[in-house]
Amino acid sequence: MTDYCVHCGRIAVAFNDLNQPVCPVCRSKAPKEISCDICSAMMIVKQGKFGSFWACSGYPQCNNSMSVKKQLMKNWKK
């Protein structure tokens, strides 16, 4: 499965210190931080069988998650 850069959406080739997928251009950028839409806790990047996804750090109280690609598209619409 293809992973997408959490910063720009390009195809990722590596992971940063927080295990977030990044492309060569964004490799030196600081890790991205986003908060949960439901409980405002920090989201963390996890690896799944369909690629990387953001998961709420408040699990199991909050089970919010979204794909990295979906989160990028959400930010582009703003």
C-alpha positions as CSV (number, residue, x, y, z in Angstrom):
1,M,0.0,0.0,0.0
2,T,1.2,3.5,-0.8
3,D,1.8,5.9,2.0
4,Y,1.4,9.6,1.5
5,C,3.5,12.4,3.1
6,V,1.6,14.0,6.0
7,H,2.8,17.4,5.0
8,C,2.3,17.7,1.3
9,G,0.5,14.5,0.0
10,R,3.4,13.3,-2.2
11,I,4.3,9.6,-2.1
12,A,6.3,8.9,1.1
13,V,9.6,7.2,1.0
14,A,10.6,7.4,4.7
15,F,9.3,7.9,8.2
16,N,10.2,10.7,10.6
17,D,10.9,10.5,14.3
18,L,7.2,10.1,15.1
19,N,6.7,7.3,12.5
20,Q,4.9,9.7,10.2
21,P,5.3,9.0,6.4
22,V,7.3,11.8,4.7
23,C,8.5,12.5,1.2
24,P,12.2,13.5,0.4
25,V,11.2,17.2,0.2
26,C,9.5,17.2,3.6
27,R,11.9,14.8,5.4
28,S,13.6,17.6,7.4
29,K,10.3,19.3,8.5
30,A,9.2,19.0,12.1
31,P,6.7,16.2,12.8
32,K,3.1,17.2,12.1
33,E,0.7,17.6,15.0
34,I,-3.0,17.5,14.7
35,S,-5.7,17.3,17.3
36,C,-8.8,15.0,17.4
37,D,-12.0,16.5,16.1
38,I,-14.0,14.7,18.8
39,C,-12.0,15.0,22.0
40,S,-9.1,17.4,21.2
41,A,-6.4,14.9,22.2
42,M,-3.4,14.6,19.9
43,M,-3.6,12.3,16.9
44,I,-0.8,9.8,16.3
45,V,0.1,8.0,13.0
46,K,-0.4,4.3,13.0
47,Q,0.3,1.7,10.3
48,G,-2.6,-0.4,9.0
49,K,-3.1,-2.9,6.2
50,F,-4.4,-0.1,4.0
51,G,-1.6,2.3,4.7
52,S,-0.9,5.0,7.4
53,F,-3.7,6.6,9.3
54,W,-4.2,9.1,12.1
55,A,-5.6,7.6,15.3
56,C,-6.7,9.4,18.5
57,S,-4.2,9.0,21.4
58,G,-7.2,8.9,23.7
59,Y,-8.1,5.4,22.5
60,P,-10.1,3.4,23.9
61,Q,-12.2,6.3,25.2
62,C,-12.2,7.9,21.8
63,N,-11.9,5.8,18.7
64,N,-11.6,8.6,16.1
65,S,-9.3,7.9,13.1
66,M,-8.8,9.0,9.5
67,S,-6.5,8.1,6.7
68,V,-3.5,10.4,6.1
69,K,-4.8,11.1,2.6
70,K,-8.3,12.0,3.9
71,Q,-6.7,14.4,6.5
72,L,-4.7,16.1,3.7
73,M,-7.8,16.5,1.5
74,K,-9.7,18.0,4.5
75,N,-7.0,20.6,5.0
76,W,-6.9,21.5,1.2
77,K,-10.7,22.3,1.3
78,K,-10.2,24.9,4.0
